[in-house]
């Protein structure tokens, strides 16, 4: 696991109690779409499209969540 992947998983683990984090926020923090897609491809995270409220509007957002395998990889690293 690269340091960047570990940092992404740590953010997702911390966000897990809140239900995940929005993909664009992860990209804004400097993570590449390829890195995040790799975490999902490797079974360390999941991506789902959900309707979320943003003020008085509702939008479709891609939500990232850490998986049990991602937690295990994070703690073994």
Buried (B, 14 or more C-beta within 10 A) or exposed (E): BEEEBEBBBEBBBEBBEEEBBBBEEBEEEEBEEEBBEBBBEBEBBBBEEEEEEEEEEEEEBBBBBBBEEBBEBBEEE
